[in-house]
Amino acid sequence: MAANTGKELRGALIYSVYVRNYGKEGTFLEVAEDVERIRDLGTDIVWFLPIHPIGQKNKKGTLGCPYSIQDYRKVNPEYGTLEDFQYLLRRIHECGMKCMIDVVYNHTSWDSVLLEEHPEYFYKKEDGSCGNRAGVWADVADLDYSNRELWEYQIDSLCYWAGLGVDGFRCDVASMVPVDFWKRARERVARVNPEVIWLAESVHRSFIWELRQNGFYCASDSELFQAFDITYDYDIRGWFEEYFEGKIPLSYYLEQINQQETTYPENYVKLRCLENHDLPRALHYLPERRRLEMWTAWIYMLKGTVLLYNGQETLNDHTPSLFEQDKITWEKEEAFLTLLRTMARLKKEPVVTEGRYRMEIAGENRNTSVTAYESPECKMVGIFNLELTREEITVPLEDGVYKNQITGEEISVQGRKLALTDRPVVIIE
């Protein structure tokens, strides 16, 4: 991974915003009115799905997909003006947060500025026509990074946004763009702002396999970590989905999480989430409330940066369409919001970023995660009964009575054993 990536990112919370479906009108100014609420969730970084003009040629749905971009250097007039975005950026900074924007560099819309002005920048099929390597993306045309002039145009665009005060880039299907480009981009952008955060949407193992089998370039997470601070956890997502489909035991998925510890560099940072704009809502997998709370708390305590997708905090069970106006429901439930705020606070404890990490798989059926962070000054232990079983497990704690930092309840450890309940537990000693 990037040699200078800071481990403090493991204590960070990213809040993802899709402007179109966020407020009544879907504008930058509506989000600006809400930044204090976003901050109070424990948010460190606000990530915006693409803010650029959306292509209309071959568009998906009524309004088109935000990942089909016409112009990398302008904002979508549907959301407001550049001045509106700059005001939103100032409000985010005033609230002590950073701003990250989506970078969609594998492809553009069919009516993009680049395709009109520089068709030589685009991937050509055998018949000489433009197209894309992933056939399901009919609304976009792929770029060709063998053209070094394209590199300069794209990097100049990144420097422009960094110069406006943008603090980070979430790079869409980063695996399909050469790692050498991203390394060069990071180096150049650092001249504008050396603190910019780089998040790669790395891809599923099956997608890497398919592209490479068809003769196309696709980088693995290990390669992307040369340029990026954070990558998605799609490398193990397949086991997550197979578990919820009833195909494998939970322990198989948990073991893959531990495998990351020996696969990536020591300062690796993964993005941990239950949902995002491409995935079903968490309630799809976890309709039972106690289990949803258990898994949500656990995700926060895994090593890595946490992602919260707008509407997740208000228990939305419907994933908004990317192609239509499909508004989020903002009815609050204080108990769940309290859990999120508590977990964000615990995530920021110094031991999480400075201490040694270990995740043990406990229980008769190996379905409980015991997550521990330990430094000379502090020890934090999280016990997450992910299948809500009733049993005793061995924990890395001395006998005694402890306070559950999540609920405030007393937790008894006897004979180094703890009785599992349907509530997540975090103990600090």
PANU-603317 format. One record per residue (C-alpha): z, y, x; residue in one letter. Coordinates in Angstrom, 1 decimal, decimal comma. Example, Ala and Ser with C-alpha at 12.3 -4.5 7.8 and 13.67 -1.06 7.14 Angstrom:
<up:7,8 north:-4,5 east:12,3 rest:a>
<up:7,1 north:-1,1 east:13,7 rest:s>
//
This chain:
<up:0,0 north:0,0 east:0,0 rest:m>
<up:-0,1 north:3,6 east:1,1 rest:a>
<up:2,2 north:3,7 east:4,1 rest:a>
<up:3,9 north:6,9 east:2,9 rest:n>
<up:4,7 north:5,8 east:-0,7 rest:t>
<up:8,3 north:6,7 east:-1,5 rest:g>
<up:10,6 north:4,1 east:-3,0 rest:k>
<up:11,9 north:6,8 east:-5,3 rest:e>
<up:9,0 north:6,1 east:-7,6 rest:l>
<up:10,9 north:2,9 east:-8,6 rest:r>
<up:13,3 north:5,1 east:-10,4 rest:g>
<up:10,6 north:7,1 east:-12,3 rest:a>
<up:9,6 north:7,1 east:-15,9 rest:l>
<up:6,0 north:7,9 east:-16,9 rest:i>
<up:5,4 north:9,0 east:-20,5 rest:y>
<up:1,8 north:8,5 east:-21,6 rest:s>
<up:0,1 north:11,0 east:-24,0 rest:v>
<up:-3,1 north:10,7 east:-25,9 rest:y>
<up:-3,6 north:14,3 east:-27,1 rest:v>
<up:-6,0 north:13,5 east:-29,9 rest:r>
<up:-3,5 north:11,4 east:-31,8 rest:n>
<up:-0,3 north:13,2 east:-30,7 rest:y>
<up:0,1 north:16,1 east:-33,1 rest:g>
<up:-1,3 north:17,3 east:-36,4 rest:k>
<up:-4,3 north:19,0 east:-34,8 rest:e>
<up:-4,4 north:17,0 east:-31,5 rest:g>
<up:-4,1 north:20,0 east:-29,1 rest:t>
<up:-2,6 north:20,8 east:-25,7 rest:f>
<up:-0,5 north:23,5 east:-27,3 rest:l>
<up:1,1 north:21,0 east:-29,7 rest:e>
<up:2,1 north:18,9 east:-26,7 rest:v>
<up:3,5 north:22,0 east:-25,0 rest:a>
<up:5,8 north:22,5 east:-27,9 rest:e>
<up:7,2 north:19,0 east:-27,5 rest:d>
<up:7,8 north:18,8 east:-23,7 rest:v>
<up:11,6 north:19,2 east:-24,0 rest:e>
<up:11,8 north:16,2 east:-26,2 rest:r>
<up:9,6 north:14,3 east:-23,8 rest:i>
<up:11,9 north:15,3 east:-20,9 rest:r>
<up:15,0 north:14,2 east:-22,8 rest:d>
<up:13,7 north:10,7 east:-22,9 rest:l>
<up:14,3 north:10,7 east:-19,1 rest:g>
<up:10,6 north:11,3 east:-18,3 rest:t>
<up:9,7 north:12,2 east:-14,7 rest:d>
<up:5,9 north:12,2 east:-15,1 rest:i>
<up:3,7 north:13,0 east:-18,1 rest:v>
<up:0,4 north:11,2 east:-17,9 rest:w>
<up:-2,5 north:12,4 east:-20,1 rest:f>
<up:-5,3 north:10,0 east:-21,1 rest:l>
<up:-8,6 north:11,7 east:-20,2 rest:p>
<up:-8,6 north:15,4 east:-21,0 rest:i>
<up:-12,3 north:16,0 east:-20,4 rest:h>
<up:-15,2 north:16,4 east:-22,8 rest:p>
<up:-16,2 north:13,2 east:-24,5 rest:i>
<up:-19,8 north:11,8 east:-24,5 rest:g>
<up:-21,6 north:11,6 east:-27,8 rest:q>
<up:-24,6 north:9,5 east:-26,9 rest:k>
<up:-24,0 north:5,8 east:-27,7 rest:n>
<up:-20,4 north:6,8 east:-28,6 rest:k>
<up:-17,9 north:4,4 east:-30,1 rest:k>
<up:-16,4 north:5,2 east:-33,5 rest:g>
<up:-16,6 north:8,6 east:-35,1 rest:t>
<up:-15,3 north:10,7 east:-32,3 rest:l>
<up:-16,1 north:8,7 east:-29,2 rest:g>
<up:-13,9 north:7,2 east:-26,4 rest:c>
<up:-12,0 north:9,5 east:-24,1 rest:p>
<up:-13,0 north:7,2 east:-21,2 rest:y>
<up:-16,7 north:8,2 east:-21,8 rest:s>
<up:-16,7 north:11,5 east:-20,0 rest:i>
<up:-19,3 north:14,2 east:-20,0 rest:q>
<up:-17,9 north:16,5 east:-17,3 rest:d>
<up:-15,1 north:15,9 east:-14,8 rest:y>
<up:-14,5 north:19,6 east:-14,3 rest:r>
<up:-13,9 north:20,8 east:-17,8 rest:k>
<up:-11,4 north:20,1 east:-20,6 rest:v>
<up:-12,2 north:18,7 east:-24,0 rest:n>
<up:-12,6 north:21,7 east:-26,4 rest:p>
<up:-11,2 north:19,5 east:-29,2 rest:e>
<up:-7,9 north:19,8 east:-27,3 rest:y>
<up:-8,1 north:23,5 east:-26,5 rest:g>
<up:-9,1 north:25,7 east:-23,6 rest:t>
<up:-8,5 north:25,4 east:-19,8 rest:l>
<up:-5,9 north:28,2 east:-20,3 rest:e>
<up:-4,2 north:26,1 east:-22,9 rest:d>
<up:-4,0 north:23,2 east:-20,5 rest:f>
<up:-2,7 north:25,4 east:-17,7 rest:q>
<up:0,0 north:26,7 east:-20,1 rest:y>
<up:1,0 north:23,0 east:-20,9 rest:l>
<up:1,0 north:22,3 east:-17,2 rest:l>
<up:3,5 north:25,2 east:-16,6 rest:r>
<up:5,7 north:24,0 east:-19,4 rest:r>
<up:5,8 north:20,5 east:-17,9 rest:i>
<up:6,8 north:22,0 east:-14,5 rest:h>
<up:9,4 north:24,3 east:-16,1 rest:e>
<up:11,0 north:21,2 east:-17,6 rest:c>
<up:11,3 north:19,6 east:-14,2 rest:g>
<up:8,5 north:17,0 east:-14,7 rest:m>
<up:5,2 north:16,3 east:-13,1 rest:k>
<up:1,8 north:16,1 east:-14,7 rest:c>
<up:-0,7 north:13,3 east:-14,1 rest:m>
<up:-4,2 north:13,2 east:-15,5 rest:i>
<up:-6,6 north:10,2 east:-16,0 rest:d>
<up:-9,4 north:9,9 east:-13,5 rest:v>
<up:-12,4 north:7,8 east:-14,8 rest:v>
<up:-14,6 north:7,3 east:-11,8 rest:y>
<up:-16,3 north:4,0 east:-12,4 rest:n>
<up:-18,6 north:5,4 east:-15,1 rest:h>
<up:-19,6 north:8,4 east:-17,1 rest:t>
<up:-21,0 north:8,9 east:-20,6 rest:s>
<up:-24,7 north:8,6 east:-21,2 rest:w>
<up:-25,0 north:12,3 east:-21,7 rest:d>
<up:-22,9 north:13,4 east:-18,7 rest:s>
<up:-23,6 north:16,3 east:-16,5 rest:v>
<up:-23,8 north:13,9 east:-13,5 rest:l>
<up:-26,4 north:11,6 east:-15,2 rest:l>
<up:-28,5 north:14,6 east:-16,2 rest:e>
<up:-28,3 north:16,4 east:-12,8 rest:e>
<up:-27,9 north:13,5 east:-10,4 rest:h>
<up:-29,4 north:10,2 east:-11,7 rest:p>
<up:-29,4 north:9,0 east:-8,1 rest:e>
<up:-25,6 north:8,7 east:-8,3 rest:y>
<up:-25,8 north:5,8 east:-10,8 rest:f>
<up:-25,9 north:2,0 east:-10,7 rest:y>
<up:-29,3 north:0,6 east:-11,5 rest:k>
<up:-30,1 north:-2,8 east:-13,0 rest:k>
<up:-32,9 north:-5,0 east:-11,8 rest:e>
<up:-35,4 north:-3,2 east:-14,1 rest:d>
<up:-34,4 north:0,2 east:-12,5 rest:g>
<up:-32,6 north:1,5 east:-15,6 rest:s>
<up:-29,0 north:2,7 east:-15,6 rest:c>
<up:-26,3 north:0,4 east:-17,1 rest:g>
<up:-22,9 north:-1,0 east:-16,5 rest:n>
<up:-21,4 north:-4,0 east:-14,8 rest:r>
<up:-19,0 north:-4,8 east:-17,6 rest:a>
<up:-21,3 north:-5,4 east:-20,6 rest:g>
<up:-18,8 north:-4,6 east:-23,3 rest:v>
<up:-18,7 north:-0,9 east:-22,2 rest:w>
<up:-22,0 north:0,1 east:-24,0 rest:a>
<up:-21,0 north:3,8 east:-24,2 rest:d>
<up:-20,9 north:4,3 east:-20,5 rest:v>
<up:-23,2 north:4,2 east:-17,4 rest:a>
<up:-21,7 north:3,0 east:-14,1 rest:d>
<up:-21,7 north:5,1 east:-10,9 rest:l>
<up:-23,0 north:3,8 east:-7,5 rest:d>
<up:-20,6 north:4,6 east:-4,7 rest:y>
<up:-23,1 north:3,6 east:-2,0 rest:s>
<up:-24,3 north:7,2 east:-2,4 rest:n>
<up:-22,0 north:9,3 east:-0,2 rest:r>
<up:-23,0 north:12,6 east:-1,9 rest:e>
<up:-21,2 north:11,1 east:-5,0 rest:l>
<up:-18,1 north:10,7 east:-2,9 rest:w>
<up:-18,1 north:14,4 east:-2,1 rest:e>
<up:-18,6 north:15,5 east:-5,7 rest:y>
<up:-15,8 north:13,3 east:-7,0 rest:q>
<up:-13,4 north:14,3 east:-4,3 rest:i>
<up:-14,1 north:17,9 east:-4,8 rest:d>
<up:-13,3 north:17,4 east:-8,5 rest:s>
<up:-9,9 north:15,9 east:-7,6 rest:l>
<up:-9,2 north:18,8 east:-5,3 rest:c>
<up:-10,0 north:21,2 east:-8,1 rest:y>
<up:-7,4 north:19,7 east:-10,4 rest:w>
<up:-4,8 north:19,3 east:-7,7 rest:a>
<up:-5,4 north:23,0 east:-6,9 rest:g>
<up:-4,6 north:23,9 east:-10,5 rest:l>
<up:-1,3 north:22,2 east:-10,2 rest:g>
<up:-1,9 north:18,6 east:-11,4 rest:v>
<up:0,6 north:16,4 east:-9,6 rest:d>
<up:-1,0 north:12,9 east:-9,9 rest:g>
<up:-4,0 north:10,8 east:-10,9 rest:f>
<up:-4,0 north:7,6 east:-12,9 rest:r>
<up:-7,3 north:6,1 east:-11,8 rest:c>
<up:-9,1 north:4,0 east:-14,5 rest:d>
<up:-10,4 north:0,6 east:-13,5 rest:v>
<up:-9,7 north:1,6 east:-9,9 rest:a>
<up:-10,5 north:-1,9 east:-8,8 rest:s>
<up:-14,2 north:-1,3 east:-9,4 rest:m>
<up:-14,4 north:1,8 east:-7,1 rest:v>
<up:-14,4 north:1,1 east:-3,4 rest:p>
<up:-11,0 north:1,2 east:-1,8 rest:v>
<up:-12,5 north:3,2 east:1,1 rest:d>
<up:-13,4 north:5,9 east:-1,4 rest:f>
<up:-9,8 north:6,1 east:-2,7 rest:w>
<up:-8,5 north:6,2 east:0,9 rest:k>
<up:-10,8 north:9,1 east:1,6 rest:r>
<up:-9,9 north:10,9 east:-1,6 rest:a>
<up:-6,2 north:10,5 east:-0,9 rest:r>
<up:-6,6 north:12,0 east:2,5 rest:e>
<up:-8,6 north:15,0 east:1,2 rest:r>
<up:-6,4 north:15,7 east:-1,8 rest:v>
<up:-3,3 north:15,7 east:0,5 rest:a>
<up:-4,7 north:18,8 east:2,1 rest:r>
<up:-4,3 north:20,5 east:-1,3 rest:v>
<up:-1,0 north:18,8 east:-2,3 rest:n>
<up:0,5 north:16,1 east:-0,1 rest:p>
<up:2,9 north:15,1 east:-2,9 rest:e>
<up:0,2 north:13,9 east:-5,3 rest:v>
<up:1,0 north:10,5 east:-6,9 rest:i>
<up:-1,7 north:7,9 east:-7,1 rest:w>
<up:-1,6 north:5,3 east:-9,9 rest:l>
<up:-4,2 north:2,5 east:-10,0 rest:a>
<up:-5,2 north:0,7 east:-13,1 rest:e>
<up:-5,7 north:-2,5 east:-11,3 rest:s>
<up:-7,2 north:-5,3 east:-13,4 rest:v>
<up:-6,5 north:-8,8 east:-14,6 rest:h>
<up:-7,1 north:-11,7 east:-12,3 rest:r>
<up:-9,7 north:-13,1 east:-14,6 rest:s>
<up:-11,6 north:-9,8 east:-14,5 rest:f>
<up:-11,7 north:-9,8 east:-10,7 rest:i>
<up:-12,9 north:-13,4 east:-10,8 rest:w>
<up:-15,7 north:-12,7 east:-13,3 rest:e>
<up:-17,0 north:-9,6 east:-11,5 rest:l>
<up:-17,0 north:-11,3 east:-8,1 rest:r>
<up:-18,7 north:-14,3 east:-9,6 rest:q>
<up:-21,5 north:-12,0 east:-10,8 rest:n>
<up:-21,9 north:-10,5 east:-7,4 rest:g>
<up:-20,1 north:-7,2 east:-8,1 rest:f>
<up:-17,3 north:-5,5 east:-6,1 rest:y>
<up:-13,8 north:-5,7 east:-7,4 rest:c>
<up:-10,7 north:-5,0 east:-5,4 rest:a>
<up:-7,4 north:-6,9 east:-5,7 rest:s>
<up:-4,0 north:-5,2 east:-6,0 rest:d>
<up:-3,3 north:-6,0 east:-2,3 rest:s>
<up:-6,4 north:-4,0 east:-1,3 rest:e>
<up:-5,6 north:-1,1 east:-3,7 rest:l>
<up:-2,2 north:-0,7 east:-2,2 rest:f>
<up:-3,9 north:0,7 east:0,9 rest:q>
<up:-4,6 north:3,9 east:-1,1 rest:a>
<up:-2,3 north:3,9 east:-4,1 rest:f>
<up:1,4 north:4,4 east:-4,7 rest:d>
<up:1,6 north:2,4 east:-7,9 rest:i>
<up:-0,6 north:-0,4 east:-9,4 rest:t>
<up:-0,5 north:-2,0 east:-12,8 rest:y>
<up:1,2 north:-5,3 east:-13,3 rest:d>
<up:-2,0 north:-6,9 east:-14,7 rest:y>
<up:-1,9 north:-9,4 east:-11,8 rest:d>
<up:0,7 north:-11,3 east:-13,8 rest:i>
<up:-0,2 north:-10,1 east:-17,4 rest:r>
<up:-1,9 north:-13,4 east:-18,1 rest:g>
<up:1,4 north:-15,3 east:-17,9 rest:w>
<up:3,1 north:-12,7 east:-20,1 rest:f>
<up:0,5 north:-13,3 east:-22,8 rest:e>
<up:0,5 north:-17,1 east:-22,4 rest:e>
<up:4,3 north:-17,1 east:-22,9 rest:y>
<up:4,1 north:-15,2 east:-26,1 rest:f>
<up:1,3 north:-17,5 east:-27,3 rest:e>
<up:3,6 north:-20,4 east:-26,8 rest:g>
<up:1,5 north:-22,0 east:-24,0 rest:k>
<up:4,1 north:-21,8 east:-21,2 rest:i>
<up:7,9 north:-21,5 east:-20,8 rest:p>
<up:9,3 north:-18,0 east:-20,1 rest:l>
<up:10,4 north:-19,1 east:-16,6 rest:s>
<up:6,7 north:-19,4 east:-15,5 rest:y>
<up:6,2 north:-15,7 east:-16,2 rest:y>
<up:9,5 north:-14,7 east:-14,5 rest:l>
<up:8,5 north:-16,7 east:-11,4 rest:e>
<up:5,3 north:-14,7 east:-11,1 rest:q>
<up:7,3 north:-11,5 east:-11,1 rest:i>
<up:9,4 north:-12,8 east:-8,2 rest:n>
<up:6,1 north:-13,9 east:-6,5 rest:q>
<up:5,2 north:-10,2 east:-6,2 rest:q>
<up:8,1 north:-9,8 east:-3,8 rest:e>
<up:6,3 north:-11,8 east:-1,1 rest:t>
<up:2,7 north:-10,9 east:-2,0 rest:t>
<up:2,9 north:-7,1 east:-1,6 rest:y>
<up:4,2 north:-4,7 east:1,2 rest:p>
<up:7,9 north:-4,1 east:1,2 rest:e>
<up:7,6 north:-0,7 east:-0,4 rest:n>
<up:5,4 north:-1,8 east:-3,2 rest:y>
<up:5,7 north:-0,2 east:-6,6 rest:v>
<up:4,5 north:-1,8 east:-9,8 rest:k>
<up:4,0 north:-0,2 east:-13,2 rest:l>
<up:6,2 north:-2,0 east:-15,8 rest:r>
<up:5,5 north:-1,7 east:-19,5 rest:c>
<up:5,6 north:-3,5 east:-22,8 rest:l>
<up:2,7 north:-1,6 east:-24,2 rest:e>
<up:0,0 north:1,0 east:-23,3 rest:n>
<up:-3,1 north:2,4 east:-25,0 rest:h>
<up:-5,1 north:-0,8 east:-24,2 rest:d>
<up:-2,5 north:-3,3 east:-25,4 rest:l>
<up:-0,8 north:-4,1 east:-28,7 rest:p>
<up:2,4 north:-2,3 east:-29,5 rest:r>
<up:5,6 north:-4,0 east:-28,3 rest:a>
<up:6,5 north:-4,8 east:-31,9 rest:l>
<up:3,5 north:-7,1 east:-32,0 rest:h>
<up:5,2 north:-9,4 east:-29,5 rest:y>
<up:8,8 north:-8,6 east:-30,4 rest:l>
<up:9,2 north:-8,0 east:-34,1 rest:p>
<up:12,8 north:-9,0 east:-34,1 rest:e>
<up:14,9 north:-5,9 east:-33,3 rest:r>
<up:17,5 north:-7,4 east:-31,0 rest:r>
<up:14,8 north:-9,1 east:-28,9 rest:r>
<up:12,8 north:-5,9 east:-28,7 rest:l>
<up:15,9 north:-4,1 east:-27,4 rest:e>
<up:16,6 north:-6,8 east:-24,9 rest:m>
<up:13,0 north:-6,8 east:-23,5 rest:w>
<up:12,9 north:-3,0 east:-23,4 rest:t>
<up:16,1 north:-2,7 east:-21,4 rest:a>
<up:14,9 north:-5,4 east:-19,1 rest:w>
<up:11,5 north:-3,7 east:-18,4 rest:i>
<up:13,4 north:-0,6 east:-17,3 rest:y>
<up:15,5 north:-2,6 east:-14,8 rest:m>
<up:12,7 north:-4,4 east:-13,1 rest:l>
<up:11,6 north:-3,1 east:-9,7 rest:k>
<up:8,9 north:-0,5 east:-10,4 rest:g>
<up:8,0 north:2,6 east:-12,3 rest:t>
<up:8,4 north:2,4 east:-16,1 rest:v>
<up:5,7 north:3,4 east:-18,6 rest:l>
<up:6,5 north:4,6 east:-22,1 rest:l>
<up:3,5 north:5,0 east:-24,4 rest:y>
<up:3,7 north:7,8 east:-26,9 rest:n>
<up:5,0 north:6,5 east:-30,2 rest:g>
<up:6,8 north:3,6 east:-28,5 rest:q>
<up:10,0 north:5,5 east:-28,7 rest:e>
<up:9,7 north:5,9 east:-32,5 rest:t>
<up:9,0 north:2,2 east:-33,0 rest:l>
<up:5,3 north:2,5 east:-34,0 rest:n>
<up:3,9 north:-0,9 east:-34,8 rest:d>
<up:0,3 north:0,3 east:-34,9 rest:h>
<up:-1,8 north:1,0 east:-31,7 rest:t>
<up:-3,7 north:4,2 east:-32,4 rest:p>
<up:-7,5 north:3,9 east:-32,2 rest:s>
<up:-9,1 north:5,5 east:-29,1 rest:l>
<up:-12,2 north:6,4 east:-31,1 rest:f>
<up:-10,8 north:8,1 east:-34,3 rest:e>
<up:-8,0 north:10,4 east:-35,4 rest:q>
<up:-5,2 north:7,9 east:-35,8 rest:d>
<up:-1,9 north:9,8 east:-35,7 rest:k>
<up:1,4 north:8,6 east:-34,3 rest:i>
<up:4,4 north:8,3 east:-36,6 rest:t>
<up:7,3 north:10,4 east:-35,3 rest:w>
<up:10,2 north:9,3 east:-37,5 rest:e>
<up:13,1 north:9,0 east:-35,2 rest:k>
<up:15,7 north:6,2 east:-35,0 rest:e>
<up:18,6 north:7,5 east:-32,9 rest:e>
<up:20,0 north:4,1 east:-31,9 rest:a>
<up:16,7 north:3,1 east:-30,2 rest:f>
<up:16,3 north:6,5 east:-28,6 rest:l>
<up:19,8 north:6,2 east:-27,2 rest:t>
<up:18,9 north:2,9 east:-25,6 rest:l>
<up:15,8 north:4,5 east:-24,0 rest:l>
<up:17,8 north:7,5 east:-22,7 rest:r>
<up:20,5 north:5,2 east:-21,4 rest:t>
<up:18,1 north:2,9 east:-19,6 rest:m>
<up:16,3 north:5,9 east:-18,1 rest:a>
<up:19,6 north:7,2 east:-16,8 rest:r>
<up:20,5 north:3,9 east:-15,2 rest:l>
<up:17,0 north:3,6 east:-13,7 rest:k>
<up:17,8 north:6,8 east:-11,8 rest:k>
<up:20,9 north:5,5 east:-10,2 rest:e>
<up:20,5 north:5,8 east:-6,4 rest:p>
<up:21,1 north:2,0 east:-5,9 rest:v>
<up:17,9 north:1,3 east:-7,8 rest:v>
<up:15,7 north:3,0 east:-5,2 rest:t>
<up:17,9 north:2,6 east:-2,1 rest:e>
<up:19,5 north:-0,8 east:-2,6 rest:g>
<up:18,4 north:-4,4 east:-2,1 rest:r>
<up:16,8 north:-5,9 east:-5,2 rest:y>
<up:16,9 north:-9,5 east:-6,4 rest:r>
<up:15,9 north:-11,1 east:-9,7 rest:m>
<up:17,4 north:-14,5 east:-10,5 rest:e>
<up:16,3 north:-16,7 east:-13,3 rest:i>
<up:19,3 north:-18,2 east:-15,1 rest:a>
<up:20,3 north:-20,3 east:-18,0 rest:g>
<up:19,8 north:-24,0 east:-19,0 rest:e>
<up:16,1 north:-23,3 east:-19,9 rest:n>
<up:15,7 north:-20,5 east:-17,2 rest:r>
<up:15,1 north:-17,9 east:-19,8 rest:n>
<up:17,6 north:-15,2 east:-18,7 rest:t>
<up:16,9 north:-12,6 east:-16,1 rest:s>
<up:19,7 north:-11,5 east:-13,8 rest:v>
<up:18,6 north:-8,3 east:-12,0 rest:t>
<up:20,7 north:-7,0 east:-9,2 rest:a>
<up:20,5 north:-3,9 east:-7,0 rest:y>
<up:23,0 north:-3,7 east:-4,2 rest:e>
<up:23,8 north:-1,1 east:-1,5 rest:s>
<up:26,9 north:-0,7 east:0,7 rest:p>
<up:28,2 north:1,8 east:-1,8 rest:e>
<up:27,3 north:0,3 east:-5,1 rest:c>
<up:26,2 north:-2,8 east:-7,0 rest:k>
<up:24,3 north:-2,9 east:-10,3 rest:m>
<up:23,7 north:-6,1 east:-12,2 rest:v>
<up:21,6 north:-6,4 east:-15,3 rest:g>
<up:21,8 north:-9,5 east:-17,5 rest:i>
<up:19,0 north:-9,9 east:-20,0 rest:f>
<up:19,0 north:-12,8 east:-22,4 rest:n>
<up:15,3 north:-12,7 east:-23,2 rest:l>
<up:15,3 north:-15,5 east:-25,7 rest:e>
<up:18,7 north:-14,7 east:-27,2 rest:l>
<up:20,3 north:-18,0 east:-26,4 rest:t>
<up:24,0 north:-18,7 east:-26,7 rest:r>
<up:25,4 north:-20,1 east:-23,4 rest:e>
<up:27,3 north:-19,2 east:-20,3 rest:e>
<up:25,5 north:-18,4 east:-17,1 rest:i>
<up:26,6 north:-17,8 east:-13,5 rest:t>
<up:26,4 north:-14,2 east:-12,4 rest:v>
<up:26,8 north:-12,5 east:-9,0 rest:p>
<up:30,1 north:-10,8 east:-10,0 rest:l>
<up:33,7 north:-11,3 east:-9,2 rest:e>
<up:36,0 north:-12,3 east:-12,0 rest:d>
<up:37,3 north:-9,4 east:-14,1 rest:g>
<up:36,6 north:-7,2 east:-17,0 rest:v>
<up:33,7 north:-4,8 east:-16,8 rest:y>
<up:32,1 north:-2,1 east:-18,9 rest:k>
<up:28,6 north:-2,7 east:-20,3 rest:n>
<up:26,9 north:0,6 east:-19,2 rest:q>
<up:24,5 north:0,2 east:-22,2 rest:i>
<up:26,9 north:-0,3 east:-25,1 rest:t>
<up:30,3 north:0,7 east:-23,7 rest:g>
<up:31,7 north:-2,8 east:-24,6 rest:e>
<up:34,0 north:-4,8 east:-22,3 rest:e>
<up:32,4 north:-7,7 east:-20,6 rest:i>
<up:34,5 north:-10,6 east:-19,2 rest:s>
<up:33,6 north:-12,6 east:-16,2 rest:v>
<up:35,6 north:-15,8 east:-15,6 rest:q>
<up:34,9 north:-18,4 east:-13,0 rest:g>
<up:31,9 north:-16,2 east:-12,1 rest:r>
<up:30,5 north:-17,0 east:-15,5 rest:k>
<up:29,5 north:-14,7 east:-18,4 rest:l>
<up:28,9 north:-15,6 east:-22,0 rest:a>
<up:25,5 north:-14,4 east:-23,2 rest:l>
<up:25,1 north:-12,4 east:-26,4 rest:t>
<up:22,2 north:-10,7 east:-28,1 rest:d>
<up:22,8 north:-7,4 east:-26,3 rest:r>
<up:21,5 north:-6,4 east:-22,9 rest:p>
<up:24,1 north:-5,9 east:-20,2 rest:v>
<up:24,2 north:-3,6 east:-17,2 rest:v>
<up:27,3 north:-3,6 east:-15,0 rest:i>
<up:28,0 north:-1,2 east:-12,1 rest:i>
<up:30,7 north:-1,9 east:-9,6 rest:e>
//
